Amino acid sequence: MKRIALFIVCLLFNVRMAAAADRIAGLLALPEVFGGGSCATFVPEDIPLYASPNDARPIAEIRVDQNWSFAPHGGCEGLVVRVHQGERKQELPTLEYDYEMPAAIVLEHHDRWFRIRLHEQSAWLKASVVDEFMPLSDLFEEFVGVTTINKSFSGRLVGSPGAITGPILPRVAPNQPVRVIEIRESLGRSWVQLEVLSNSACTAGKDGPPEVIATGWLPMYDNDGEPTVWFSSRGC
């Protein structure tokens, strides 16, 4: 029984460590497989994926399996982007950085090499001149009026990064409107400074302009490695 318990503890520790290593660093726009805009016509190009930067031989590739189809009455649908690894095909995990504009999820980057999230692992790609990396700090600044506490997170603000003493500050709840002030590294952990708002900019007409009701810091990532704060790529 002790061995089983020890195995479970080690397994949970390894899962937690893997999650910490796979924290979202930003998004990478890939016009080669998603085009330059929603419903924009484009000629797809395969994107090779590698086990590590500067490898000579790809281990997989991102490929457009089905391009946009355009309806006579307008609009488009049907773009399918998958990762091909031998006979295996899986859709590429993405998040939107603008209205109906998906991007690869970046976990790590060195120069023009980016490690991106796949369904069960990760892989590296070398960004082309048309690919655009958007770090979280830039995305939070761009979507300042529609940023909220992530729907899966709740916690208490602290007065400074990593603080364990000091005044007791308010708790934040899922979907609570916030404004990101700063992201800072402290003692090997990322922290985000927030202004907690009375309401979203989306409800300013009904509830009035958002007012700051609290200020403090939160861990940038939860225990699963997901950001504690996110933005609405589609605005209000």
C-alpha positions in Angstrom: 0.0 0.0 0.0 2.8 2.4 0.8 4.4 1.8 -2.6 1.0 2.5 -4.3 0.6 5.7 -2.3 4.2 6.8 -3.2 3.5 6.0 -6.8 0.4 8.1 -6.8 2.2 11.0 -5.1 5.0 10.9 -7.7 2.5 10.7 -10.5 0.6 13.7 -9.3 3.9 15.6 -8.8 5.0 14.8 -12.4 1.6 15.9 -13.8 1.9 19.2 -11.8 5.4 19.8 -13.0 4.4 19.1 -16.6 1.6 21.6 -16.3 3.9 24.2 -14.8 6.3 23.7 -17.7 3.5 24.1 -20.2 2.1 27.5 -19.2 0.8 29.7 -22.0 3.3 32.4 -22.9 1.3 33.9 -25.8 -0.3 33.2 -29.1 1.3 32.8 -32.6 -0.6 33.8 -35.7 0.0 31.4 -38.6 -1.3 32.9 -41.9 0.1 29.9 -43.7 -2.7 27.7 -42.3 -5.3 30.2 -41.1 -5.0 33.0 -43.7 -4.6 36.7 -43.0 -8.1 37.3 -41.7 -11.5 35.6 -41.1 -12.8 34.2 -44.4 -9.8 35.6 -46.3 -8.7 33.5 -49.3 -5.2 32.2 -49.2 -3.0 29.4 -50.5 -2.1 27.0 -47.6 1.4 26.0 -46.8 2.4 23.1 -44.6 4.4 24.0 -41.4 6.9 21.5 -40.2 7.2 20.6 -36.5 10.3 19.5 -34.7 11.2 17.8 -31.4 13.6 20.7 -30.5 14.9 23.9 -32.0 17.4 23.6 -34.9 16.5 19.9 -35.6 17.0 18.9 -39.2 14.2 16.4 -39.5 10.6 17.2 -38.8 8.5 14.9 -36.5 5.1 16.2 -37.8 3.5 19.0 -39.7 0.6 21.4 -39.5 -1.6 21.1 -42.6 -4.8 22.5 -44.0 -7.0 19.5 -44.6 -9.9 21.6 -45.8 -9.9 25.2 -46.9 -12.7 27.7 -46.6 -15.8 27.1 -48.6 -17.9 30.2 -49.5 -21.7 30.2 -49.6 -23.5 32.0 -52.4 -25.3 34.2 -49.8 -22.0 35.2 -48.2 -20.0 34.0 -45.3 -17.6 31.1 -45.1 -17.0 27.8 -43.2 -15.2 24.6 -43.2 -11.5 25.5 -42.5 -9.9 22.4 -40.9 -6.3 22.6 -39.7 -4.7 19.4 -38.3 -1.4 18.1 -37.1 -0.2 15.2 -39.1 2.2 12.7 -37.5 2.6 9.6 -39.6 -0.9 8.1 -40.0 -2.2 10.1 -37.0 -4.2 13.3 -37.5 -5.4 15.7 -34.7 -6.8 19.2 -34.9 -4.3 21.9 -33.8 -5.3 23.4 -30.4 -5.8 27.1 -30.8 -7.1 30.2 -29.1 -8.5 33.4 -30.7 -6.5 36.6 -30.7 -9.2 38.5 -32.7 -12.7 37.8 -33.9 -12.7 34.4 -35.5 -8.9 34.5 -35.8 -7.3 31.5 -34.2 -3.6 31.2 -33.3 -1.3 28.5 -32.1 -0.8 28.4 -28.3 2.9 29.2 -27.4 4.4 27.6 -24.4 8.0 28.7 -24.9 10.1 30.5 -27.4 13.8 31.2 -28.3 14.5 33.7 -31.0 12.2 32.6 -33.9 11.6 29.1 -32.5 8.3 28.5 -30.7 7.1 25.5 -28.8 3.4 25.1 -29.3 0.7 23.1 -27.6 -0.6 20.0 -29.3 -3.3 17.7 -28.0 -1.1 15.3 -26.1 2.3 16.9 -26.3 4.1 19.9 -27.8 6.5 20.6 -30.6 8.7 23.3 -32.0 8.3 25.3 -35.2 10.4 28.0 -36.7 8.3 31.1 -37.4 8.3 32.5 -40.9 8.5 36.3 -41.6 4.7 36.5 -41.8 4.0 34.7 -38.4 3.3 37.1 -35.5 4.0 36.3 -31.8 1.7 38.0 -29.3 2.9 37.7 -25.7 0.2 37.8 -23.0 1.2 41.3 -21.8 0.4 42.7 -25.3 -2.9 40.8 -25.5 -4.0 42.1 -22.1 -3.1 45.6 -23.1 -5.0 45.4 -26.4 -8.1 43.9 -24.8 -8.1 46.1 -21.7 -11.8 46.7 -21.6 -12.8 43.0 -21.9 -10.4 41.2 -19.6 -11.7 39.1 -16.7 -10.7 36.5 -14.1 -10.6 33.2 -15.8 -13.8 31.2 -15.5 -12.0 28.4 -13.7 -10.2 30.5 -11.1 -10.9 32.2 -7.8 -8.5 33.5 -5.2 -7.5 36.3 -2.9 -5.4 39.2 -4.0 -2.1 39.9 -2.2 -0.3 43.2 -1.7 2.9 42.2 -3.6 4.2 39.3 -5.6 4.5 36.2 -3.4 3.4 38.1 -0.3 2.3 35.9 2.6 1.8 38.7 5.2 0.2 42.1 5.0 -3.4 43.3 4.9 -6.1 40.9 3.9 -7.3 41.9 0.4 -10.5 41.0 -1.4 -11.1 37.8 -3.2 -11.7 37.7 -7.0 -14.3 35.4 -8.6 -14.6 33.8 -12.1 -15.5 36.3 -14.9 -14.9 39.3 -12.7 -13.8 42.4 -14.8 -10.2 43.4 -14.2 -7.5 45.6 -15.8 -3.9 44.2 -16.1 -1.3 46.6 -14.8 1.9 44.6 -14.8 3.3 41.1 -15.2 6.4 40.4 -13.1 8.6 37.5 -12.2 9.4 36.9 -8.6 11.1 33.9 -6.9 10.7 31.8 -10.0 7.0 32.5 -10.4 5.0 34.8 -12.6 2.6 37.3 -11.0 0.1 39.7 -12.4 -1.0 43.1 -10.9 -4.6 43.9 -11.3 -7.2 46.6 -10.9 -10.5 44.9 -10.1 -13.3 46.8 -11.7 -16.9 47.3 -10.6 -18.2 46.3 -14.0 -17.2 45.5 -17.5 -16.7 48.2 -20.2 -19.4 46.3 -22.1 -22.0 47.4 -19.5 -20.8 51.0 -19.2 -24.0 52.3 -20.8 -26.2 50.6 -18.2 -23.9 50.5 -15.1 -21.7 53.5 -15.8 -18.0 53.7 -16.4 -16.0 50.9 -14.6 -14.6 52.0 -11.3 -11.6 50.4 -9.5 -12.8 48.6 -6.4 -9.5 46.8 -5.5 -5.9 46.5 -6.5 -3.5 43.7 -5.9 -1.5 40.8 -7.3 -2.4 37.2 -8.3 -0.3 34.3 -9.5 -0.2 34.5 -13.3 -1.1 30.8 -13.6 -3.3 28.4 -11.7 -2.2 25.0 -10.5 -2.9 23.5 -13.9 -0.7 26.0 -15.7 -3.6 28.0 -17.2 -3.6 31.8 -17.0 -5.7 33.2 -14.1 -6.7 36.1 -16.3 -8.0 36.1 -19.9 -9.6 38.3 -22.5 -12.5 38.3 -24.8 -11.2 38.2 -28.4 -14.6 39.0 -29.7 -15.1 42.1 -27.5 -18.4 42.6 -25.9 
